[in-house]
């Protein structure tokens, strides 16, 4: 899959800086940035799912403890 | 600045998923992923700089405290 990515001068400078700092190509930096963002989305979804399952179970206890 | 970004099928699917989940264009998702990665690089550099400046000042105290 190829797509044309349009970057502002500022964002292109950031990409250059990252590529230099990481010793990676701009392609690879963008790929890793994408994979990171995708992994964070899934971590957030998993956390939401676990909290949605666990919090109701402890609601009574949490209510007894009162506000922090 | 325009560049051609080549993505594997898997990475392209991740990008599609992010765009849908965030309600943003693929261009915008990539831009935000890039800016996030750049911000993290700078936070890490700032942390390294502060630790490099602060830790030596407390070396004597840390040595007295001994290993954790």
N, CA and C atoms of all chains as a GROMACS GRO file, in nm:
protein
  408
    1UNK      N    1   0.083  -0.121   0.000
    1UNK     CA    2   0.000   0.000   0.000
    1UNK      C    3   0.086   0.125   0.000
    2UNK      N    4   0.067   0.211  -0.096
    2UNK     CA    5   0.139   0.339  -0.096
    2UNK      C    6   0.039   0.452  -0.085
    3UNK      N    7   0.071   0.550  -0.004
    3UNK     CA    8  -0.014   0.668   0.003
    3UNK      C    9   0.074   0.793   0.003
    4UNK      N   10   0.018   0.902  -0.043
    4UNK     CA   11   0.093   1.026  -0.042
    4UNK      C   12   0.064   1.098   0.089
    5UNK      N   13   0.170   1.123   0.165
    5UNK     CA   14   0.154   1.192   0.292
    5UNK      C   15   0.201   1.336   0.275
    6UNK      N   16   0.113   1.428   0.307
    6UNK     CA   17   0.151   1.570   0.297
    6UNK      C   18   0.181   1.622   0.437
    7UNK      N   19   0.300   1.674   0.453
    7UNK     CA   20   0.342   1.727   0.584
    7UNK      C   21   0.372   1.876   0.573
    8UNK      N   22   0.340   1.949   0.679
    8UNK     CA   23   0.383   2.089   0.684
    8UNK      C   24   0.534   2.091   0.700
    9UNK      N   25   0.594   2.205   0.676
    9UNK     CA   26   0.740   2.219   0.694
    9UNK      C   27   0.778   2.181   0.836
   10UNK      N   28   0.696   2.225   0.933
   10UNK     CA   29   0.724   2.200   1.073
   10UNK      C   30   0.722   2.050   1.104
   11UNK      N   31   0.618   1.982   1.055
   11UNK     CA   32   0.608   1.838   1.080
   11UNK      C   33   0.718   1.762   1.008
   12UNK      N   34   0.754   1.809   0.889
   12UNK     CA   35   0.861   1.744   0.817
   12UNK      C   36   0.994   1.760   0.892
   13UNK      N   37   1.013   1.876   0.955
   13UNK     CA   38   1.134   1.898   1.034
   13UNK      C   39   1.136   1.805   1.155
   14UNK      N   40   1.016   1.784   1.216
   14UNK     CA   41   1.009   1.691   1.329
   14UNK      C   42   1.045   1.549   1.285
   15UNK      N   43   0.994   1.511   1.168
   15UNK     CA   44   1.022   1.377   1.116
   15UNK      C   45   1.171   1.361   1.089
   16UNK      N   46   1.233   1.462   1.030
   16UNK     CA   47   1.378   1.458   1.006
   16UNK      C   48   1.453   1.442   1.138
   17UNK      N   49   1.409   1.517   1.239
   17UNK     CA   50   1.477   1.514   1.368
   17UNK      C   51   1.466   1.374   1.431
   18UNK      N   52   1.346   1.317   1.426
   18UNK     CA   53   1.326   1.182   1.480
   18UNK      C   54   1.413   1.080   1.405
   19UNK      N   55   1.414   1.089   1.272
   19UNK     CA   56   1.491   0.994   1.192
   19UNK      C   57   1.638   1.000   1.231
   20UNK      N   58   1.689   1.123   1.249
   20UNK     CA   59   1.829   1.139   1.289
   20UNK      C   60   1.852   1.083   1.430
   21UNK      N   61   1.764   1.120   1.524
   21UNK     CA   62   1.780   1.078   1.663
   21UNK      C   63   1.773   0.926   1.677
   22UNK      N   64   1.686   0.864   1.596
   22UNK     CA   65   1.666   0.719   1.610
   22UNK      C   66   1.754   0.639   1.515
   23UNK      N   67   1.819   0.707   1.422
   23UNK     CA   68   1.899   0.635   1.323
   23UNK      C   69   1.813   0.547   1.235
   24UNK      N   70   1.691   0.596   1.203
   24UNK     CA   71   1.599   0.519   1.119
   24UNK      C   72   1.557   0.602   0.999
   25UNK      N   73   1.502   0.538   0.898
   25UNK     CA   74   1.449   0.611   0.784
   25UNK      C   75   1.318   0.680   0.824
   26UNK      N   76   1.280   0.781   0.749
   26UNK     CA   77   1.155   0.850   0.777
   26UNK      C   78   1.037   0.753   0.763
   27UNK      N   79   1.043   0.665   0.666
   27UNK     CA   80   0.940   0.561   0.649
   27UNK      C   81   0.924   0.479   0.777
   28UNK      N   82   1.038   0.436   0.831
   28UNK     CA   83   1.034   0.348   0.947
   28UNK      C   84   0.985   0.424   1.070
   29UNK      N   85   1.026   0.551   1.085
   29UNK     CA   86   0.980   0.631   1.198
   29UNK      C   87   0.828   0.645   1.192
   30UNK      N   88   0.774   0.673   1.075
   30UNK     CA   89   0.630   0.688   1.062
   30UNK      C   90   0.559   0.556   1.091
   31UNK      N   91   0.618   0.446   1.045
   31UNK     CA   92   0.558   0.315   1.069
   31UNK      C   93   0.553   0.286   1.220
   32UNK      N   94   0.663   0.314   1.291
   32UNK     CA   95   0.666   0.288   1.435
   32UNK      C   96   0.571   0.381   1.510
   33UNK      N   97   0.562   0.507   1.466
   33UNK     CA   98   0.469   0.601   1.530
   33UNK      C   99   0.325   0.551   1.515
   34UNK      N  100   0.295   0.497   1.397
   34UNK     CA  101   0.161   0.443   1.372
   34UNK      C  102   0.132   0.321   1.459
   35UNK      N  103   0.229   0.229   1.466
   35UNK     CA  104   0.210   0.107   1.545
   35UNK      C  105   0.194   0.142   1.694
   36UNK      N  106   0.272   0.239   1.743
   36UNK     CA  107   0.260   0.284   1.882
   36UNK      C  108   0.120   0.338   1.910
   37UNK      N  109   0.072   0.423   1.819
   37UNK     CA  110  -0.059   0.484   1.841
   37UNK      C  111  -0.168   0.376   1.841
   38UNK      N  112  -0.152   0.279   1.753
   38UNK     CA  113  -0.249   0.170   1.744
   38UNK      C  114  -0.245   0.087   1.873
   39UNK      N  115  -0.125   0.060   1.924
   39UNK     CA  116  -0.112  -0.018   2.048
   39UNK      C  117  -0.175   0.057   2.165
   40UNK      N  118  -0.158   0.190   2.169
   40UNK     CA  119  -0.216   0.268   2.278
   40UNK      C  120  -0.369   0.266   2.271
   41UNK      N  121  -0.424   0.273   2.150
   41UNK     CA  122  -0.570   0.263   2.134
   41UNK      C  123  -0.620   0.133   2.195
   42UNK      N  124  -0.549   0.025   2.166
   42UNK     CA  125  -0.596  -0.105   2.215
   42UNK      C  126  -0.578  -0.121   2.364
   43UNK      N  127  -0.469  -0.064   2.418
   43UNK     CA  128  -0.452  -0.066   2.563
   43UNK      C  129  -0.566   0.009   2.630
   44UNK      N  130  -0.602   0.125   2.575
   44UNK     CA  131  -0.710   0.205   2.631
   44UNK      C  132  -0.842   0.126   2.625
   45UNK      N  133  -0.866   0.059   2.513
   45UNK     CA  134  -0.989  -0.020   2.500
   45UNK      C  135  -0.993  -0.133   2.602
   46UNK      N  136  -0.877  -0.198   2.620
   46UNK     CA  137  -0.872  -0.308   2.717
   46UNK      C  138  -0.896  -0.256   2.859
   47UNK      N  139  -0.836  -0.140   2.890
   47UNK     CA  140  -0.855  -0.082   3.022
   47UNK      C  141  -1.002  -0.048   3.045
   48UNK      N  142  -1.064   0.015   2.944
   48UNK     CA  143  -1.206   0.049   2.955
   48UNK      C  144  -1.290  -0.076   2.978
   49UNK      N  145  -1.255  -0.184   2.906
   49UNK     CA  146  -1.332  -0.308   2.916
   49UNK      C  147  -1.319  -0.368   3.057
   50UNK      N  148  -1.195  -0.370   3.108
   50UNK     CA  149  -1.170  -0.427   3.240
   50UNK      C  150  -1.240  -0.342   3.347
   51UNK      N  151  -1.226  -0.209   3.337
   51UNK     CA  152  -1.289  -0.123   3.436
   51UNK      C  153  -1.441  -0.138   3.432
   52UNK      N  154  -1.496  -0.151   3.311
   52UNK     CA  155  -1.641  -0.166   3.296
   52UNK      C  156  -1.691  -0.295   3.359
   53UNK      N  157  -1.603  -0.394   3.362
   53UNK     CA  158  -1.640  -0.523   3.419
   53UNK      C  159  -1.616  -0.524   3.570
   54UNK      N  160  -1.506  -0.463   3.613
   54UNK     CA  161  -1.464  -0.476   3.752
   54UNK      C  162  -1.531  -0.373   3.843
   55UNK      N  163  -1.541  -0.250   3.794
   55UNK     CA  164  -1.594  -0.144   3.882
   55UNK      C  165  -1.733  -0.174   3.936
   56UNK      N  166  -1.827  -0.220   3.851
   56UNK     CA  167  -1.961  -0.247   3.906
   56UNK      C  168  -1.958  -0.350   4.019
   57UNK      N  169  -1.863  -0.446   4.010
   57UNK     CA  170  -1.855  -0.551   4.110
   57UNK      C  171  -1.816  -0.493   4.247
   58UNK      N  172  -1.738  -0.384   4.242
   58UNK     CA  173  -1.690  -0.325   4.367
   58UNK      C  174  -1.765  -0.198   4.404
   59UNK      N  175  -1.874  -0.173   4.333
   59UNK     CA  176  -1.946  -0.047   4.357
   59UNK      C  177  -1.985  -0.030   4.504
   60UNK      N  178  -2.040  -0.137   4.563
   60UNK     CA  179  -2.083  -0.130   4.702
   60UNK      C  180  -1.968  -0.092   4.794
   61UNK      N  181  -1.856  -0.160   4.774
   61UNK     CA  182  -1.738  -0.133   4.856
   61UNK      C  183  -1.690   0.010   4.836
   62UNK      N  184  -1.684   0.052   4.708
   62UNK     CA  185  -1.637   0.188   4.677
   62UNK      C  186  -1.729   0.292   4.740
   63UNK      N  187  -1.861   0.265   4.737
   63UNK     CA  188  -1.956   0.360   4.798
   63UNK      C  189  -1.932   0.369   4.948
   64UNK      N  190  -1.905   0.254   5.010
   64UNK     CA  191  -1.879   0.253   5.155
   64UNK      C  192  -1.755   0.334   5.189
   65UNK      N  193  -1.653   0.322   5.103
   65UNK     CA  194  -1.528   0.395   5.128
   65UNK      C  195  -1.548   0.546   5.115
   66UNK      N  196  -1.647   0.584   5.037
   66UNK     CA  197  -1.677   0.727   5.022
   66UNK      C  198  -1.580   0.795   4.927
   67UNK      N  199  -1.596   0.926   4.914
   67UNK     CA  200  -1.512   1.000   4.820
   67UNK      C  201  -1.367   1.004   4.868
   68UNK      N  202  -1.276   1.017   4.771
   68UNK     CA  203  -1.133   1.022   4.804
   68UNK      C  204  -1.101   1.154   4.875
   69UNK      N  205   0.528   1.981   0.190
   69UNK     CA  206   0.611   1.862   0.170
   69UNK      C  207   0.522   1.740   0.148
   70UNK      N  208   0.544   1.671   0.037
   70UNK     CA  209   0.471   1.547   0.014
   70UNK      C  210   0.571   1.433   0.006
   71UNK      N  211   0.538   1.321   0.069
   71UNK     CA  212   0.623   1.203   0.054
   71UNK      C  213   0.534   1.082   0.033
   72UNK      N  214   0.591   0.983  -0.033
   72UNK     CA  215   0.517   0.859  -0.055
   72UNK      C  216   0.544   0.766   0.062
   73UNK      N  217   0.438   0.728   0.131
   73UNK     CA  218   0.452   0.637   0.244
   73UNK      C  219   0.406   0.499   0.201
   74UNK      N  220   0.493   0.402   0.217
   74UNK     CA  221   0.458   0.265   0.181
   74UNK      C  222   0.425   0.188   0.308
   75UNK      N  223   0.306   0.133   0.315
   75UNK     CA  224   0.264   0.058   0.433
   75UNK      C  225   0.234  -0.086   0.395
   76UNK      N  226   0.265  -0.178   0.486
   76UNK     CA  227   0.222  -0.316   0.465
   76UNK      C  228   0.070  -0.320   0.478
   77UNK      N  229   0.011  -0.429   0.435
   77UNK     CA  230  -0.134  -0.445   0.448
   77UNK      C  231  -0.176  -0.433   0.595
   78UNK      N  232  -0.094  -0.494   0.682
   78UNK     CA  233  -0.125  -0.494   0.824
   78UNK      C  234  -0.123  -0.352   0.881
   79UNK      N  235  -0.019  -0.277   0.846
   79UNK     CA  236  -0.009  -0.140   0.898
   79UNK      C  237  -0.119  -0.052   0.839
   80UNK      N  238  -0.152  -0.076   0.714
   80UNK     CA  239  -0.260   0.001   0.654
   80UNK      C  240  -0.393  -0.028   0.724
   81UNK      N  241  -0.413  -0.154   0.763
   81UNK     CA  242  -0.535  -0.190   0.835
   81UNK      C  243  -0.538  -0.119   0.972
   82UNK      N  244  -0.420  -0.111   1.037
   82UNK     CA  245  -0.412  -0.039   1.165
   82UNK      C  246  -0.447   0.109   1.147
   83UNK      N  247  -0.396   0.165   1.038
   83UNK     CA  248  -0.424   0.307   1.011
   83UNK      C  249  -0.573   0.328   0.985
   84UNK      N  250  -0.633   0.239   0.909
   84UNK     CA  251  -0.778   0.247   0.885
   84UNK      C  252  -0.854   0.240   1.017
   85UNK      N  253  -0.812   0.149   1.103
   85UNK     CA  254  -0.880   0.129   1.230
   85UNK      C  255  -0.870   0.254   1.318
   86UNK      N  256  -0.751   0.312   1.323
   86UNK     CA  257  -0.732   0.435   1.401
   86UNK      C  258  -0.818   0.549   1.345
   87UNK      N  259  -0.817   0.563   1.212
   87UNK     CA  260  -0.893   0.672   1.150
   87UNK      C  261  -1.041   0.659   1.186
   88UNK      N  262  -1.093   0.536   1.182
   88UNK     CA  263  -1.233   0.512   1.216
   88UNK      C  264  -1.258   0.542   1.364
   89UNK      N  265  -1.169   0.487   1.450
   89UNK     CA  266  -1.189   0.504   1.595
   89UNK      C  267  -1.181   0.651   1.635
   90UNK      N  268  -1.094   0.728   1.570
   90UNK     CA  269  -1.074   0.867   1.609
   90UNK      C  270  -1.160   0.963   1.529
   91UNK      N  271  -1.225   0.913   1.425
   91UNK     CA  272  -1.303   1.002   1.340
   91UNK      C  273  -1.216   1.105   1.270
   92UNK      N  274  -1.094   1.062   1.230
   92UNK     CA  275  -1.000   1.152   1.162
   92UNK      C  276  -0.957   1.092   1.030
   93UNK      N  277  -0.902   1.173   0.943
   93UNK     CA  278  -0.848   1.122   0.817
   93UNK      C  279  -0.718   1.046   0.846
   94UNK      N  280  -0.679   0.959   0.755
   94UNK     CA  281  -0.554   0.887   0.771
   94UNK      C  282  -0.436   0.984   0.776
   95UNK      N  283  -0.440   1.090   0.697
   95UNK     CA  284  -0.338   1.194   0.700
   95UNK      C  285  -0.323   1.252   0.841
   96UNK      N  286  -0.438   1.284   0.900
   96UNK     CA  287  -0.435   1.350   1.030
   96UNK      C  288  -0.387   1.253   1.139
   97UNK      N  289  -0.428   1.126   1.130
   97UNK     CA  290  -0.382   1.026   1.228
   97UNK      C  291  -0.229   1.014   1.221
   98UNK      N  292  -0.176   1.007   1.102
   98UNK     CA  293  -0.030   0.995   1.087
   98UNK      C  294   0.040   1.119   1.141
   99UNK      N  295  -0.019   1.236   1.114
   99UNK     CA  296   0.040   1.360   1.162
   99UNK      C  297   0.045   1.362   1.316
  100UNK      N  298  -0.066   1.322   1.379
  100UNK     CA  299  -0.071   1.321   1.525
  100UNK      C  300   0.024   1.216   1.583
  101UNK      N  301   0.034   1.100   1.517
  101UNK     CA  302   0.126   0.996   1.564
  101UNK      C  303   0.269   1.048   1.559
  102UNK      N  304   0.300   1.122   1.455
  102UNK     CA  305   0.434   1.180   1.440
  102UNK      C  306   0.460   1.285   1.549
  103UNK      N  307   0.365   1.373   1.571
  103UNK     CA  308   0.383   1.479   1.672
  103UNK      C  309   0.398   1.418   1.811
  104UNK      N  310   0.319   1.313   1.841
  104UNK     CA  311   0.330   1.244   1.970
  104UNK      C  312   0.470   1.186   1.989
  105UNK      N  313   0.519   1.119   1.885
  105UNK     CA  314   0.650   1.055   1.896
  105UNK      C  315   0.758   1.161   1.915
  106UNK      N  316   0.744   1.271   1.848
  106UNK     CA  317   0.840   1.381   1.859
  106UNK      C  318   0.836   1.440   2.002
  107UNK      N  319   0.715   1.457   2.056
  107UNK     CA  320   0.701   1.511   2.192
  107UNK      C  321   0.763   1.416   2.294
  108UNK      N  322   0.746   1.286   2.273
  108UNK     CA  323   0.804   1.189   2.367
  108UNK      C  324   0.956   1.194   2.362
  109UNK      N  325   1.013   1.208   2.242
  109UNK     CA  326   1.158   1.220   2.229
  109UNK      C  327   1.207   1.338   2.312
  110UNK      N  328   1.136   1.450   2.304
  110UNK     CA  329   1.183   1.569   2.375
  110UNK      C  330   1.163   1.557   2.525
  111UNK      N  331   1.056   1.491   2.567
  111UNK     CA  332   1.038   1.468   2.711
  111UNK      C  333   1.152   1.383   2.764
  112UNK      N  334   1.190   1.279   2.687
  112UNK     CA  335   1.298   1.190   2.731
  112UNK      C  336   1.429   1.269   2.740
  113UNK      N  337   1.453   1.357   2.641
  113UNK     CA  338   1.576   1.435   2.642
  113UNK      C  339   1.579   1.531   2.762
  114UNK      N  340   1.463   1.591   2.792
  114UNK     CA  341   1.456   1.681   2.906
  114UNK      C  342   1.482   1.606   3.036
  115UNK      N  343   1.422   1.486   3.047
  115UNK     CA  344   1.441   1.405   3.167
  115UNK      C  345   1.588   1.369   3.183
  116UNK      N  346   1.652   1.326   3.073
  116UNK     CA  347   1.794   1.291   3.079
  116UNK      C  348   1.877   1.411   3.122
  117UNK      N  349   1.840   1.528   3.071
  117UNK     CA  350   1.917   1.650   3.102
  117UNK      C  351   1.903   1.684   3.250
  118UNK      N  352   1.780   1.676   3.301
  118UNK     CA  353   1.756   1.709   3.442
  118UNK      C  354   1.826   1.608   3.533
  119UNK      N  355   1.814   1.481   3.499
  119UNK     CA  356   1.878   1.379   3.583
  119UNK      C  357   2.030   1.396   3.581
  120UNK      N  358   2.084   1.430   3.465
  120UNK     CA  359   2.228   1.449   3.452
  120UNK      C  360   2.275   1.566   3.538
  121UNK      N  361   2.188   1.665   3.558
  121UNK     CA  362   2.224   1.783   3.635
  121UNK      C  363   2.200   1.759   3.785
  122UNK      N  364   2.090   1.688   3.817
  122UNK     CA  365   2.048   1.676   3.957
  122UNK      C  366   2.118   1.560   4.029
  123UNK      N  367   2.131   1.448   3.959
  123UNK     CA  368   2.185   1.331   4.027
  123UNK      C  369   2.325   1.354   4.085
  124UNK      N  370   2.418   1.416   4.011
  124UNK     CA  371   2.551   1.435   4.069
  124UNK      C  372   2.546   1.519   4.197
  125UNK      N  373   2.451   1.614   4.204
  125UNK     CA  374   2.442   1.701   4.321
  125UNK      C  375   2.406   1.619   4.446
  126UNK      N  376   2.329   1.511   4.424
  126UNK     CA  377   2.283   1.431   4.538
  126UNK      C  378   2.363   1.302   4.553
  127UNK      N  379   2.473   1.292   4.479
  127UNK     CA  380   2.548   1.167   4.481
  127UNK      C  381   2.590   1.130   4.624
  128UNK      N  382   2.640   1.226   4.698
  128UNK     CA  383   2.686   1.198   4.834
  128UNK      C  384   2.573   1.142   4.920
  129UNK      N  385   2.458   1.209   4.912
  129UNK     CA  386   2.342   1.165   4.989
  129UNK      C  387   2.298   1.026   4.945
  130UNK      N  388   2.294   1.005   4.813
  130UNK     CA  389   2.251   0.875   4.762
  130UNK      C  390   2.346   0.765   4.806
  131UNK      N  391   2.477   0.796   4.807
  131UNK     CA  392   2.576   0.696   4.852
  131UNK      C  393   2.555   0.662   4.999
  132UNK      N  394   2.523   0.765   5.078
  132UNK     CA  395   2.500   0.742   5.221
  132UNK      C  396   2.378   0.652   5.243
  133UNK      N  397   2.275   0.675   5.161
  133UNK     CA  398   2.153   0.596   5.175
  133UNK      C  399   2.178   0.450   5.139
  134UNK      N  400   2.278   0.425   5.054
  134UNK     CA  401   2.313   0.289   5.017
  134UNK      C  402   2.218   0.233   4.913
  135UNK      N  403   2.237   0.106   4.878
  135UNK     CA  404   2.153   0.045   4.773
  135UNK      C  405   2.009   0.031   4.820
  136UNK      N  406   1.918   0.027   4.723
  136UNK     CA  407   1.775   0.014   4.753
  136UNK      C  408   1.747  -0.128   4.801
   0.00000   0.00000   0.00000
